[in-house]
C-alpha cells in the first residue's frame, strides 16, 4: 500500500522565484497540477488538448473570457 502525503500548495508556490513559470507539483492520471506566481496581464490563449482550472491562494485573479470576465479570490474551493 502506498501512503500519500498532502501537498502544501502555498509552500510549493513559495519555491517558485520567477513570475509566470508554472511548476508541476502533482500528477493524477493524465492531469498535471501546477503552481505559479503571476502578476499583471497575460496574453489570452487557449489549449486545444486540455482544460485548465485555477485556485487562487493569495490575492485576486481576473480572467477575461470571450463572453465576459470572471474574478477569482483567495479562499475556499468547492467542486460540484
PDB file of N, CA, C and O in Angstrom:
ATOM      1  N   UNK A   1       0.843  -1.182   0.000  1.00  0.00           N
ATOM      2  CA  UNK A   1       0.000   0.000   0.000  1.00  0.00           C
ATOM      3  C   UNK A   1       0.891   1.249   0.000  1.00  0.00           C
ATOM      4  O   UNK A   1       1.823   1.358   0.796  1.00  0.00           O
ATOM      5  N   UNK A   2       0.591   2.174  -0.893  1.00  0.00           N
ATOM      6  CA  UNK A   2       1.345   3.413  -0.985  1.00  0.00           C
ATOM      7  C   UNK A   2       0.699   4.469  -0.090  1.00  0.00           C
ATOM      8  O   UNK A   2      -0.511   4.689  -0.152  1.00  0.00           O
ATOM      9  N   UNK A   3       1.495   5.104   0.724  1.00  0.00           N
ATOM     10  CA  UNK A   3       0.993   6.179   1.581  1.00  0.00           C
ATOM     11  C   UNK A   3       1.267   7.499   0.887  1.00  0.00           C
ATOM     12  O   UNK A   3       2.410   7.805   0.547  1.00  0.00           O
ATOM     13  N   UNK A   4       0.236   8.268   0.680  1.00  0.00           N
ATOM     14  CA  UNK A   4       0.346   9.575   0.024  1.00  0.00           C
ATOM     15  C   UNK A   4       0.391  10.670   1.081  1.00  0.00           C
ATOM     16  O   UNK A   4      -0.204  10.538   2.150  1.00  0.00           O
ATOM     17  N   UNK A   5       1.088  11.735   0.781  1.00  0.00           N
ATOM     18  CA  UNK A   5       1.119  12.873   1.691  1.00  0.00           C
ATOM     19  C   UNK A   5       0.447  14.058   1.030  1.00  0.00           C
ATOM     20  O   UNK A   5       0.462  14.192  -0.193  1.00  0.00           O
ATOM     21  N   UNK A   6      -0.132  14.903   1.832  1.00  0.00           N
ATOM     22  CA  UNK A   6      -0.786  16.102   1.324  1.00  0.00           C
ATOM     23  C   UNK A   6       0.266  17.073   0.787  1.00  0.00           C
ATOM     24  O   UNK A   6       1.394  17.115   1.278  1.00  0.00           O
ATOM     25  N   UNK A   7      -0.111  17.840  -0.211  1.00  0.00           N
ATOM     26  CA  UNK A   7       0.786  18.829  -0.795  1.00  0.00           C
ATOM     27  C   UNK A   7       0.365  20.203  -0.299  1.00  0.00           C
ATOM     28  O   UNK A   7      -0.789  20.603  -0.453  1.00  0.00           O
ATOM     29  N   UNK A   8       1.302  20.916   0.293  1.00  0.00           N
ATOM     30  CA  UNK A   8       1.067  22.283   0.761  1.00  0.00           C
ATOM     31  C   UNK A   8       1.308  23.216  -0.424  1.00  0.00           C
ATOM     32  O   UNK A   8       2.454  23.536  -0.739  1.00  0.00           O
ATOM     33  N   UNK A   9       0.237  23.651  -1.078  1.00  0.00           N
ATOM     34  CA  UNK A   9       0.371  24.462  -2.281  1.00  0.00           C
ATOM     35  C   UNK A   9       1.045  25.806  -2.010  1.00  0.00           C
ATOM     36  O   UNK A   9       1.819  26.283  -2.840  1.00  0.00           O
ATOM     37  N   UNK A  10       0.766  26.416  -0.875  1.00  0.00           N
ATOM     38  CA  UNK A  10       1.429  27.691  -0.544  1.00  0.00           C
ATOM     39  C   UNK A  10       2.938  27.501  -0.428  1.00  0.00           C
ATOM     40  O   UNK A  10       3.717  28.317  -0.920  1.00  0.00           O
ATOM     41  N   UNK A  11       3.336  26.426   0.219  1.00  0.00           N
ATOM     42  CA  UNK A  11       4.763  26.167   0.391  1.00  0.00           C
ATOM     43  C   UNK A  11       5.411  25.898  -0.960  1.00  0.00           C
ATOM     44  O   UNK A  11       6.500  26.400  -1.242  1.00  0.00           O
ATOM     45  N   UNK A  12       4.742  25.105  -1.797  1.00  0.00           N
ATOM     46  CA  UNK A  12       5.297  24.806  -3.119  1.00  0.00           C
ATOM     47  C   UNK A  12       5.385  26.074  -3.963  1.00  0.00           C
ATOM     48  O   UNK A  12       6.373  26.275  -4.669  1.00  0.00           O
ATOM     49  N   UNK A  13       4.373  26.926  -3.899  1.00  0.00           N
ATOM     50  CA  UNK A  13       4.394  28.171  -4.665  1.00  0.00           C
ATOM     51  C   UNK A  13       5.523  29.083  -4.185  1.00  0.00           C
ATOM     52  O   UNK A  13       6.106  29.817  -4.984  1.00  0.00           O
ATOM     53  N   UNK A  14       5.835  29.043  -2.894  1.00  0.00           N
ATOM     54  CA  UNK A  14       6.912  29.887  -2.368  1.00  0.00           C
ATOM     55  C   UNK A  14       8.278  29.476  -2.920  1.00  0.00           C
ATOM     56  O   UNK A  14       9.226  30.260  -2.855  1.00  0.00           O
ATOM     57  N   UNK A  15       8.394  28.280  -3.455  1.00  0.00           N
ATOM     58  CA  UNK A  15       9.649  27.801  -4.045  1.00  0.00           C
ATOM     59  C   UNK A  15       9.856  28.312  -5.473  1.00  0.00           C
ATOM     60  O   UNK A  15      10.944  28.167  -6.031  1.00  0.00           O
ATOM     61  N   UNK A  16       8.826  28.905  -6.060  1.00  0.00           N
ATOM     62  CA  UNK A  16       8.912  29.384  -7.439  1.00  0.00           C
ATOM     63  C   UNK A  16       9.333  30.856  -7.412  1.00  0.00           C
ATOM     64  O   UNK A  16       8.519  31.725  -7.099  1.00  0.00           O
ATOM     65  N   UNK A  17      10.598  31.142  -7.738  1.00  0.00           N
ATOM     66  CA  UNK A  17      11.079  32.516  -7.604  1.00  0.00           C
ATOM     67  C   UNK A  17      10.622  33.460  -8.719  1.00  0.00           C
ATOM     68  O   UNK A  17      10.456  34.656  -8.480  1.00  0.00           O
ATOM     69  N   UNK A  18      10.416  32.941  -9.929  1.00  0.00           N
ATOM     70  CA  UNK A  18      10.079  33.794 -11.059  1.00  0.00           C
ATOM     71  C   UNK A  18       8.576  33.828 -11.306  1.00  0.00           C
ATOM     72  O   UNK A  18       7.865  32.854 -11.059  1.00  0.00           O
ATOM     73  N   UNK A  19       8.114  34.968 -11.798  1.00  0.00           N
ATOM     74  CA  UNK A  19       6.719  35.077 -12.215  1.00  0.00           C
ATOM     75  C   UNK A  19       6.532  34.324 -13.527  1.00  0.00           C
ATOM     76  O   UNK A  19       7.461  34.211 -14.327  1.00  0.00           O
ATOM     77  N   UNK A  20       5.315  33.810 -13.741  1.00  0.00           N
ATOM     78  CA  UNK A  20       4.910  33.173 -14.994  1.00  0.00           C
ATOM     79  C   UNK A  20       5.763  31.950 -15.343  1.00  0.00           C
ATOM     80  O   UNK A  20       6.042  31.708 -16.517  1.00  0.00           O
ATOM     81  N   UNK A  21       6.176  31.182 -14.339  1.00  0.00           N
ATOM     82  CA  UNK A  21       6.930  29.950 -14.604  1.00  0.00           C
ATOM     83  C   UNK A  21       6.280  28.799 -13.835  1.00  0.00           C
ATOM     84  O   UNK A  21       6.765  28.418 -12.770  1.00  0.00           O
ATOM     85  N   UNK A  22       5.187  28.243 -14.363  1.00  0.00           N
ATOM     86  CA  UNK A  22       4.480  27.166 -13.660  1.00  0.00           C
ATOM     87  C   UNK A  22       5.382  25.965 -13.388  1.00  0.00           C
ATOM     88  O   UNK A  22       6.239  25.611 -14.197  1.00  0.00           O
ATOM     89  N   UNK A  23       5.163  25.347 -12.226  1.00  0.00           N
ATOM     90  CA  UNK A  23       5.904  24.140 -11.832  1.00  0.00           C
ATOM     91  C   UNK A  23       4.914  23.034 -11.498  1.00  0.00           C
ATOM     92  O   UNK A  23       3.952  23.270 -10.768  1.00  0.00           O
ATOM     93  N   UNK A  24       5.132  21.842 -12.014  1.00  0.00           N
ATOM     94  CA  UNK A  24       4.283  20.688 -11.720  1.00  0.00           C
ATOM     95  C   UNK A  24       4.543  20.239 -10.287  1.00  0.00           C
ATOM     96  O   UNK A  24       5.689  20.011  -9.900  1.00  0.00           O
ATOM     97  N   UNK A  25       3.464  20.113  -9.494  1.00  0.00           N
ATOM     98  CA  UNK A  25       3.605  19.662  -8.105  1.00  0.00           C
ATOM     99  C   UNK A  25       2.948  18.306  -7.876  1.00  0.00           C
ATOM    100  O   UNK A  25       3.195  17.664  -6.856  1.00  0.00           O
ATOM    101  N   UNK A  26       2.114  17.865  -8.816  1.00  0.00           N
ATOM    102  CA  UNK A  26       1.472  16.549  -8.681  1.00  0.00           C
ATOM    103  C   UNK A  26       0.894  16.143 -10.032  1.00  0.00           C
ATOM    104  O   UNK A  26       0.669  16.975 -10.911  1.00  0.00           O
ATOM    105  N   UNK A  27       0.662  14.842 -10.170  1.00  0.00           N
ATOM    106  CA  UNK A  27       0.024  14.316 -11.368  1.00  0.00           C
ATOM    107  C   UNK A  27      -1.024  13.294 -10.964  1.00  0.00           C
ATOM    108  O   UNK A  27      -0.837  12.540 -10.009  1.00  0.00           O
ATOM    109  N   UNK A  28      -2.128  13.274 -11.700  1.00  0.00           N
ATOM    110  CA  UNK A  28      -3.211  12.327 -11.467  1.00  0.00           C
ATOM    111  C   UNK A  28      -3.752  11.905 -12.825  1.00  0.00           C
ATOM    112  O   UNK A  28      -4.289  12.728 -13.567  1.00  0.00           O
ATOM    113  N   UNK A  29      -3.613  10.637 -13.147  1.00  0.00           N
ATOM    114  CA  UNK A  29      -3.987  10.130 -14.465  1.00  0.00           C
ATOM    115  C   UNK A  29      -3.281  10.966 -15.532  1.00  0.00           C
ATOM    116  O   UNK A  29      -2.051  11.013 -15.552  1.00  0.00           O
ATOM    117  N   UNK A  30      -4.017  11.615 -16.405  1.00  0.00           N
ATOM    118  CA  UNK A  30      -3.390  12.434 -17.455  1.00  0.00           C
ATOM    119  C   UNK A  30      -3.354  13.922 -17.110  1.00  0.00           C
ATOM    120  O   UNK A  30      -3.112  14.751 -17.988  1.00  0.00           O
ATOM    121  N   UNK A  31      -3.589  14.268 -15.851  1.00  0.00           N
ATOM    122  CA  UNK A  31      -3.647  15.668 -15.449  1.00  0.00           C
ATOM    123  C   UNK A  31      -2.426  16.063 -14.640  1.00  0.00           C
ATOM    124  O   UNK A  31      -1.921  15.286 -13.830  1.00  0.00           O
ATOM    125  N   UNK A  32      -1.963  17.277 -14.870  1.00  0.00           N
ATOM    126  CA  UNK A  32      -0.878  17.837 -14.082  1.00  0.00           C
ATOM    127  C   UNK A  32      -1.441  18.974 -13.228  1.00  0.00           C
ATOM    128  O   UNK A  32      -2.264  19.768 -13.685  1.00  0.00           O
ATOM    129  N   UNK A  33      -0.979  19.032 -11.990  1.00  0.00           N
ATOM    130  CA  UNK A  33      -1.328  20.125 -11.095  1.00  0.00           C
ATOM    131  C   UNK A  33      -0.103  21.006 -10.975  1.00  0.00           C
ATOM    132  O   UNK A  33       0.980  20.536 -10.626  1.00  0.00           O
ATOM    133  N   UNK A  34      -0.278  22.296 -11.267  1.00  0.00           N
ATOM    134  CA  UNK A  34       0.858  23.209 -11.291  1.00  0.00           C
ATOM    135  C   UNK A  34       0.610  24.381 -10.352  1.00  0.00           C
ATOM    136  O   UNK A  34      -0.531  24.751 -10.077  1.00  0.00           O
ATOM    137  N   UNK A  35       1.705  24.955  -9.867  1.00  0.00           N
ATOM    138  CA  UNK A  35       1.626  26.211  -9.122  1.00  0.00           C
ATOM    139  C   UNK A  35       2.413  27.249  -9.913  1.00  0.00           C
ATOM    140  O   UNK A  35       3.389  26.923 -10.590  1.00  0.00           O
ATOM    141  N   UNK A  36       1.979  28.497  -9.820  1.00  0.00           N
ATOM    142  CA  UNK A  36       2.672  29.586 -10.499  1.00  0.00           C
ATOM    143  C   UNK A  36       2.415  30.882  -9.741  1.00  0.00           C
ATOM    144  O   UNK A  36       1.381  31.051  -9.094  1.00  0.00           O
ATOM    145  N   UNK A  37       3.358  31.772  -9.834  1.00  0.00           N
ATOM    146  CA  UNK A  37       3.188  33.122  -9.309  1.00  0.00           C
ATOM    147  C   UNK A  37       2.941  34.029 -10.507  1.00  0.00           C
ATOM    148  O   UNK A  37       3.683  33.985 -11.489  1.00  0.00           O
ATOM    149  N   UNK A  38       1.909  34.844 -10.428  1.00  0.00           N
ATOM    150  CA  UNK A  38       1.564  35.720 -11.551  1.00  0.00           C
ATOM    151  C   UNK A  38       1.342  37.136 -11.052  1.00  0.00           C
ATOM    152  O   UNK A  38       1.018  37.367  -9.887  1.00  0.00           O
ATOM    153  N   UNK A  39       1.525  38.077 -11.971  1.00  0.00           N
ATOM    154  CA  UNK A  39       1.280  39.486 -11.660  1.00  0.00           C
ATOM    155  C   UNK A  39       1.086  40.219 -12.970  1.00  0.00           C
ATOM    156  O   UNK A  39       1.781  39.938 -13.946  1.00  0.00           O
ATOM    157  N   UNK A  40       0.154  41.149 -13.008  1.00  0.00           N
ATOM    158  CA  UNK A  40      -0.071  41.911 -14.227  1.00  0.00           C
ATOM    159  C   UNK A  40      -0.916  41.139 -15.227  1.00  0.00           C
ATOM    160  O   UNK A  40      -1.677  40.244 -14.861  1.00  0.00           O
ATOM    161  N   UNK A  41      -0.768  41.499 -16.492  1.00  0.00           N
ATOM    162  CA  UNK A  41      -1.583  40.907 -17.551  1.00  0.00           C
ATOM    163  C   UNK A  41      -0.828  39.817 -18.290  1.00  0.00           C
ATOM    164  O   UNK A  41       0.401  39.819 -18.355  1.00  0.00           O
ATOM    165  N   UNK A  42      -1.592  38.886 -18.847  1.00  0.00           N
ATOM    166  CA  UNK A  42      -1.053  37.792 -19.625  1.00  0.00           C
ATOM    167  C   UNK A  42      -1.850  37.708 -20.915  1.00  0.00           C
ATOM    168  O   UNK A  42      -3.059  37.937 -20.900  1.00  0.00           O
ATOM    169  N   UNK A  43      -1.219  37.393 -22.012  1.00  0.00           N
ATOM    170  CA  UNK A  43      -1.881  37.331 -23.315  1.00  0.00           C
ATOM    171  C   UNK A  43      -2.894  36.193 -23.337  1.00  0.00           C
ATOM    172  O   UNK A  43      -2.582  35.067 -22.948  1.00  0.00           O
ATOM    173  N   UNK A  44      -4.110  36.492 -23.794  1.00  0.00           N
ATOM    174  CA  UNK A  44      -5.169  35.482 -23.895  1.00  0.00           C
ATOM    175  C   UNK A  44      -4.691  34.355 -24.793  1.00  0.00           C
ATOM    176  O   UNK A  44      -4.080  34.591 -25.835  1.00  0.00           O
ATOM    177  N   UNK A  45      -4.974  33.134 -24.381  1.00  0.00           N
ATOM    178  CA  UNK A  45      -4.581  31.966 -25.162  1.00  0.00           C
ATOM    179  C   UNK A  45      -5.513  30.809 -24.823  1.00  0.00           C
ATOM    180  O   UNK A  45      -6.355  30.921 -23.932  1.00  0.00           O
ATOM    181  N   UNK A  46      -5.359  29.714 -25.531  1.00  0.00           N
ATOM    182  CA  UNK A  46      -6.159  28.529 -25.221  1.00  0.00           C
ATOM    183  C   UNK A  46      -5.315  27.290 -25.454  1.00  0.00           C
ATOM    184  O   UNK A  46      -4.288  27.323 -26.132  1.00  0.00           O
ATOM    185  N   UNK A  47      -5.780  26.196 -24.870  1.00  0.00           N
ATOM    186  CA  UNK A  47      -5.132  24.903 -25.031  1.00  0.00           C
ATOM    187  C   UNK A  47      -6.168  23.946 -25.611  1.00  0.00           C
ATOM    188  O   UNK A  47      -7.126  23.586 -24.927  1.00  0.00           O
ATOM    189  N   UNK A  48      -5.991  23.537 -26.843  1.00  0.00           N
ATOM    190  CA  UNK A  48      -6.965  22.669 -27.505  1.00  0.00           C
ATOM    191  C   UNK A  48      -6.990  21.258 -26.924  1.00  0.00           C
ATOM    192  O   UNK A  48      -8.001  20.562 -27.020  1.00  0.00           O
ATOM    193  N   UNK A  49      -5.884  20.838 -26.325  1.00  0.00           N
ATOM    194  CA  UNK A  49      -5.784  19.451 -25.879  1.00  0.00           C
ATOM    195  C   UNK A  49      -5.995  19.245 -24.387  1.00  0.00           C
ATOM    196  O   UNK A  49      -5.832  18.126 -23.900  1.00  0.00           O
ATOM    197  N   UNK A  50      -6.349  20.281 -23.652  1.00  0.00           N
ATOM    198  CA  UNK A  50      -6.548  20.132 -22.214  1.00  0.00           C
ATOM    199  C   UNK A  50      -7.434  21.245 -21.657  1.00  0.00           C
ATOM    200  O   UNK A  50      -7.656  22.264 -22.309  1.00  0.00           O
ATOM    201  N   UNK A  51      -7.924  21.036 -20.466  1.00  0.00           N
ATOM    202  CA  UNK A  51      -8.672  22.060 -19.745  1.00  0.00           C
ATOM    203  C   UNK A  51      -7.768  22.651 -18.683  1.00  0.00           C
ATOM    204  O   UNK A  51      -6.731  22.071 -18.359  1.00  0.00           O
ATOM    205  N   UNK A  52      -8.144  23.798 -18.135  1.00  0.00           N
ATOM    206  CA  UNK A  52      -7.410  24.409 -17.046  1.00  0.00           C
ATOM    207  C   UNK A  52      -8.366  24.748 -15.922  1.00  0.00           C
ATOM    208  O   UNK A  52      -9.530  25.076 -16.151  1.00  0.00           O
ATOM    209  N   UNK A  53      -7.865  24.666 -14.724  1.00  0.00           N
ATOM    210  CA  UNK A  53      -8.605  25.083 -13.534  1.00  0.00           C
ATOM    211  C   UNK A  53      -7.681  25.981 -12.732  1.00  0.00           C
ATOM    212  O   UNK A  53      -6.464  25.797 -12.750  1.00  0.00           O
ATOM    213  N   UNK A  54      -8.243  26.942 -12.035  1.00  0.00           N
ATOM    214  CA  UNK A  54      -7.447  27.887 -11.271  1.00  0.00           C
ATOM    215  C   UNK A  54      -7.930  27.927  -9.832  1.00  0.00           C
ATOM    216  O   UNK A  54      -9.131  27.989  -9.569  1.00  0.00           O
ATOM    217  N   UNK A  55      -6.992  27.892  -8.911  1.00  0.00           N
ATOM    218  CA  UNK A  55      -7.248  28.036  -7.488  1.00  0.00           C
ATOM    219  C   UNK A  55      -6.348  29.159  -7.009  1.00  0.00           C
ATOM    220  O   UNK A  55      -5.125  29.055  -7.108  1.00  0.00           O
ATOM    221  N   UNK A  56      -6.924  30.215  -6.497  1.00  0.00           N
ATOM    222  CA  UNK A  56      -6.153  31.376  -6.059  1.00  0.00           C
ATOM    223  C   UNK A  56      -5.802  31.206  -4.586  1.00  0.00           C
ATOM    224  O   UNK A  56      -6.684  31.050  -3.742  1.00  0.00           O
ATOM    225  N   UNK A  57      -4.511  31.237  -4.287  1.00  0.00           N
ATOM    226  CA  UNK A  57      -4.048  31.068  -2.915  1.00  0.00           C
ATOM    227  C   UNK A  57      -3.906  32.403  -2.189  1.00  0.00           C
ATOM    228  O   UNK A  57      -4.053  32.475  -0.969  1.00  0.00           O
ATOM    229  N   UNK A  58      -3.620  33.456  -2.949  1.00  0.00           N
ATOM    230  CA  UNK A  58      -3.438  34.775  -2.347  1.00  0.00           C
ATOM    231  C   UNK A  58      -3.804  35.833  -3.373  1.00  0.00           C
ATOM    232  O   UNK A  58      -3.411  35.726  -4.535  1.00  0.00           O
ATOM    233  N   UNK A  59      -4.542  36.843  -2.970  1.00  0.00           N
ATOM    234  CA  UNK A  59      -4.895  37.929  -3.881  1.00  0.00           C
ATOM    235  C   UNK A  59      -6.109  37.622  -4.723  1.00  0.00           C
ATOM    236  O   UNK A  59      -7.032  36.936  -4.284  1.00  0.00           O
ATOM    237  N   UNK A  60      -6.096  38.142  -5.949  1.00  0.00           N
ATOM    238  CA  UNK A  60      -7.222  38.016  -6.859  1.00  0.00           C
ATOM    239  C   UNK A  60      -6.706  37.777  -8.273  1.00  0.00           C
ATOM    240  O   UNK A  60      -5.642  38.275  -8.642  1.00  0.00           O
ATOM    241  N   UNK A  61      -7.458  37.018  -9.063  1.00  0.00           N
ATOM    242  CA  UNK A  61      -7.121  36.745 -10.453  1.00  0.00           C
ATOM    243  C   UNK A  61      -8.335  37.061 -11.310  1.00  0.00           C
ATOM    244  O   UNK A  61      -9.411  36.503 -11.096  1.00  0.00           O
ATOM    245  N   UNK A  62      -8.167  37.952 -12.282  1.00  0.00           N
ATOM    246  CA  UNK A  62      -9.238  38.280 -13.225  1.00  0.00           C
ATOM    247  C   UNK A  62      -8.927  37.573 -14.541  1.00  0.00           C
ATOM    248  O   UNK A  62      -7.835  37.720 -15.089  1.00  0.00           O
ATOM    249  N   UNK A  63      -9.894  36.805 -15.044  1.00  0.00           N
ATOM    250  CA  UNK A  63      -9.716  36.079 -16.299  1.00  0.00           C
ATOM    251  C   UNK A  63     -10.756  36.590 -17.278  1.00  0.00           C
ATOM    252  O   UNK A  63     -11.957  36.502 -17.024  1.00  0.00           O
ATOM    253  N   UNK A  64     -10.290  37.126 -18.400  1.00  0.00           N
ATOM    254  CA  UNK A  64     -11.196  37.619 -19.432  1.00  0.00           C
ATOM    255  C   UNK A  64     -11.497  36.487 -20.404  1.00  0.00           C
ATOM    256  O   UNK A  64     -10.601  35.943 -21.049  1.00  0.00           O
ATOM    257  N   UNK A  65     -12.765  36.149 -20.495  1.00  0.00           N
ATOM    258  CA  UNK A  65     -13.236  35.120 -21.410  1.00  0.00           C
ATOM    259  C   UNK A  65     -13.909  35.792 -22.593  1.00  0.00           C
ATOM    260  O   UNK A  65     -14.154  36.998 -22.566  1.00  0.00           O
ATOM    261  N   UNK A  66     -14.204  35.033 -23.616  1.00  0.00           N
ATOM    262  CA  UNK A  66     -14.856  35.628 -24.784  1.00  0.00           C
ATOM    263  C   UNK A  66     -16.202  36.252 -24.437  1.00  0.00           C
ATOM    264  O   UNK A  66     -16.597  37.257 -25.027  1.00  0.00           O
ATOM    265  N   UNK A  67     -16.909  35.649 -23.470  1.00  0.00           N
ATOM    266  CA  UNK A  67     -18.249  36.135 -23.139  1.00  0.00           C
ATOM    267  C   UNK A  67     -18.307  36.894 -21.815  1.00  0.00           C
ATOM    268  O   UNK A  67     -19.387  37.050 -21.246  1.00  0.00           O
ATOM    269  N   UNK A  68     -17.185  37.359 -21.326  1.00  0.00           N
ATOM    270  CA  UNK A  68     -17.192  38.142 -20.099  1.00  0.00           C
ATOM    271  C   UNK A  68     -15.947  37.892 -19.262  1.00  0.00           C
ATOM    272  O   UNK A  68     -14.972  37.302 -19.726  1.00  0.00           O
ATOM    273  N   UNK A  69     -16.003  38.345 -18.044  1.00  0.00           N
ATOM    274  CA  UNK A  69     -14.861  38.238 -17.144  1.00  0.00           C
ATOM    275  C   UNK A  69     -15.266  37.499 -15.878  1.00  0.00           C
ATOM    276  O   UNK A  69     -16.403  37.611 -15.420  1.00  0.00           O
ATOM    277  N   UNK A  70     -14.339  36.750 -15.322  1.00  0.00           N
ATOM    278  CA  UNK A  70     -14.558  36.096 -14.032  1.00  0.00           C
ATOM    279  C   UNK A  70     -13.412  36.527 -13.117  1.00  0.00           C
ATOM    280  O   UNK A  70     -12.254  36.580 -13.533  1.00  0.00           O
ATOM    281  N   UNK A  71     -13.755  36.832 -11.866  1.00  0.00           N
ATOM    282  CA  UNK A  71     -12.751  37.224 -10.883  1.00  0.00           C
ATOM    283  C   UNK A  71     -12.712  36.176  -9.784  1.00  0.00           C
ATOM    284  O   UNK A  71     -13.729  35.847  -9.175  1.00  0.00           O
ATOM    285  N   UNK A  72     -11.529  35.666  -9.550  1.00  0.00           N
ATOM    286  CA  UNK A  72     -11.324  34.651  -8.513  1.00  0.00           C
ATOM    287  C   UNK A  72     -10.538  35.274  -7.378  1.00  0.00           C
ATOM    288  O   UNK A  72      -9.571  36.003  -7.599  1.00  0.00           O
ATOM    289  N   UNK A  73     -10.962  34.981  -6.168  1.00  0.00           N
ATOM    290  CA  UNK A  73     -10.270  35.492  -4.985  1.00  0.00           C
ATOM    291  C   UNK A  73      -9.801  34.322  -4.125  1.00  0.00           C
ATOM    292  O   UNK A  73     -10.360  33.227  -4.180  1.00  0.00           O
ATOM    293  N   UNK A  74      -8.784  34.571  -3.347  1.00  0.00           N
ATOM    294  CA  UNK A  74      -8.278  33.553  -2.433  1.00  0.00           C
ATOM    295  C   UNK A  74      -9.388  33.157  -1.469  1.00  0.00           C
ATOM    296  O   UNK A  74     -10.140  34.006  -0.990  1.00  0.00           O
ATOM    297  N   UNK A  75      -9.483  31.869  -1.191  1.00  0.00           N
ATOM    298  CA  UNK A  75     -10.496  31.383  -0.274  1.00  0.00           C
ATOM    299  C   UNK A  75     -10.811  29.933  -0.542  1.00  0.00           C
ATOM    300  O   UNK A  75     -10.134  29.277  -1.334  1.00  0.00           O
ATOM    301  N   UNK A  76     -11.838  29.432   0.116  1.00  0.00           N
ATOM    302  CA  UNK A  76     -12.209  28.021  -0.039  1.00  0.00           C
ATOM    303  C   UNK A  76     -12.620  27.705  -1.474  1.00  0.00           C
ATOM    304  O   UNK A  76     -13.088  28.572  -2.213  1.00  0.00           O
ATOM    305  N   UNK A  77     -12.433  26.462  -1.841  1.00  0.00           N
ATOM    306  CA  UNK A  77     -12.807  25.979  -3.177  1.00  0.00           C
ATOM    307  C   UNK A  77     -13.729  24.780  -3.005  1.00  0.00           C
ATOM    308  O   UNK A  77     -13.437  23.865  -2.235  1.00  0.00           O
ATOM    309  N   UNK A  78     -14.838  24.793  -3.723  1.00  0.00           N
ATOM    310  CA  UNK A  78     -15.791  23.687  -3.665  1.00  0.00           C
ATOM    311  C   UNK A  78     -16.068  23.219  -5.081  1.00  0.00           C
ATOM    312  O   UNK A  78     -16.393  24.031  -5.947  1.00  0.00           O
ATOM    313  N   UNK A  79     -15.945  21.925  -5.331  1.00  0.00           N
ATOM    314  CA  UNK A  79     -16.238  21.377  -6.651  1.00  0.00           C
ATOM    315  C   UNK A  79     -17.666  20.873  -6.695  1.00  0.00           C
ATOM    316  O   UNK A  79     -18.298  20.686  -5.656  1.00  0.00           O
ATOM    317  N   UNK A  80     -18.167  20.656  -7.884  1.00  0.00           N
ATOM    318  CA  UNK A  80     -19.532  20.199  -7.995  1.00  0.00           C
ATOM    319  C   UNK A  80     -19.752  19.295  -9.160  1.00  0.00           C
ATOM    320  O   UNK A  80     -20.871  18.829  -9.377  1.00  0.00           O
TER     321      UNK A  80
END
